[in-house]
Amino acid sequence: MIRVIIERQVNPEKVDDYHGLIRKAKNKASNVPGFLSGEIFNVLGNSNHIVVMSCWDTIEAWEIWAESEQRLELLEAMRPLLENDEKVTILESTSLK
């Protein structure tokens, strides 16, 4: 299992537009085999710093979504709303010994 953390700085005047697009993205991602869950957070005290956390069965499942035409189109629509490029971090689960 992996978790994908995506951080975005959204233009404060465009946060509502962004929320509409990110809801669309979550709905589309949820139809991809291997998608387990997704959550959207605001950084406390900074409502335009948005963190998206998703959980996937495998890195391959995430990569299918990450490279899909649907996601790329949504990212293109988001770009004018962002103050800078998104930051993606991929975490894999480990077993403690």
N, C-alpha and C positions, 0 to 999 in steps of 0.2 A: 504494500500500500504506500502511496505517496500523498503528500499535501503540496499544493501549489499556492504560494502567497504572491499576490499581485498588488503592488502599491502604486497608486496614482494620485497626483496633485491636480485637482480639478479647479478650473477657474471658478472663483466664488459665485460669479453671476450665472454660471452654467450648471450648477449642481443638480437642479431639477431635471434638466435635459439629460445629464449623465445618468441619473437614476433610472430614467425611462429606458435608456440603452442597456444598462447593466442588467436590468430585469429581463430584457429580451435575450441577452447573452446567457443568463442563467437558465432560462427556459429552454433555449436551444441546446446548451451543453448537457442538460439533464436527459436528453434523448440519445446521447452518445454512449454506446456500450462501454462500461468501465467507470462511468461517472457515479460517485457514491453520494456526495453532498456538496453544498456550496453555501457560504455565508458572506455577508457584506457588512463591513464595519466602518465607522468613522473613528479617526484617532481622537481621543478625548481632548477637548479644547481646541481642535483644529478640524472643523467639519468638512473642509475641502480636501483633507488628506484621507483618502479612502483606501481601505484594505479589503481585498477579495481573497477569501480562503476557500479552496476547493479540495476535495478528497477524491482520489482516483485509485482504481484497482492496481494499475500498472503505469509505468512511465510511457509505455506505448499507447495506452488509451488517451493519456493527456496529449501526447504528440499528435495523435490523429485530430483531436479537437484544436490544438494550438495551430496546426497548419491547414485547417479546414477553410474552405472559401467563406462559410458563414461567419466564422470568427474574424477572419481578415477583413471582411466587409464591415462588421461591427466596429473593429478597431479603427478603420478608416473614418467611420462616422464619428468616433470618439475623439480623434486627434485634435480637431478644432476646439474641443472643450477642455483639453488638458494644458497644464502649464509647462510640462516637460514629458519626456518619454516614460512609459511605465517601467517599473522594476519588478522582475519575476524571480522568485526564489523557489527552488524545488527541494522539498525535504523528503527523505525516505525514513520509514519506521525501522527501528533497530530493536533488538532484544538486549536488555541489560543482563549482565552476568555477575 
